[in-house]
Amino acid sequence: MLHYDIHGVNFYDFLLQRKSENENYIDLMVNKILFDFVNPMSVILSDYFNIAGIKSMGDIEMILNRMRNIF
């Protein structure tokens, strides 16, 4: 879990300090955020909104839907 709670050091200085200790620190943290938080959230949202069950419309179908909405 990512967590920052250091009194007396702002977050930017904290990142600079960690980057000076490990040149890849920011890349590692970005990857951690993406793989540990964003990917699972994407799966949860896809399931919730049933993205797999949504079918795309063809051009004719889109035109007919727009015409129905206009008239």
PEZIQUI-V515350 format. One record per residue. N is the residue number from 0. OMEGA is omega in whole degrees, 0 to 359 (none if undefined). Layout:
n=N omega=OMEGA
n=N omega=OMEGA
//
This chain:
n=0 omega=176
n=1 omega=180
n=2 omega=177
n=3 omega=179
n=4 omega=179
n=5 omega=179
n=6 omega=177
n=7 omega=178
n=8 omega=178
n=9 omega=188
n=10 omega=180
n=11 omega=177
n=12 omega=177
n=13 omega=179
n=14 omega=179
n=15 omega=179
n=16 omega=179
n=17 omega=180
n=18 omega=178
n=19 omega=177
n=20 omega=182
n=21 omega=184
n=22 omega=182
n=23 omega=186
n=24 omega=183
n=25 omega=176
n=26 omega=179
n=27 omega=180
n=28 omega=178
n=29 omega=178
n=30 omega=179
n=31 omega=179
n=32 omega=182
n=33 omega=186
n=34 omega=182
n=35 omega=185
n=36 omega=186
n=37 omega=180
n=38 omega=177
n=39 omega=178
n=40 omega=178
n=41 omega=178
n=42 omega=180
n=43 omega=180
n=44 omega=177
n=45 omega=178
n=46 omega=183
n=47 omega=181
n=48 omega=178
n=49 omega=182
n=50 omega=181
n=51 omega=182
n=52 omega=181
n=53 omega=178
n=54 omega=179
n=55 omega=180
n=56 omega=173
n=57 omega=182
n=58 omega=181
n=59 omega=179
n=60 omega=178
n=61 omega=180
n=62 omega=179
n=63 omega=177
n=64 omega=179
n=65 omega=179
n=66 omega=178
n=67 omega=180
n=68 omega=180
n=69 omega=185
n=70 omega=none
//
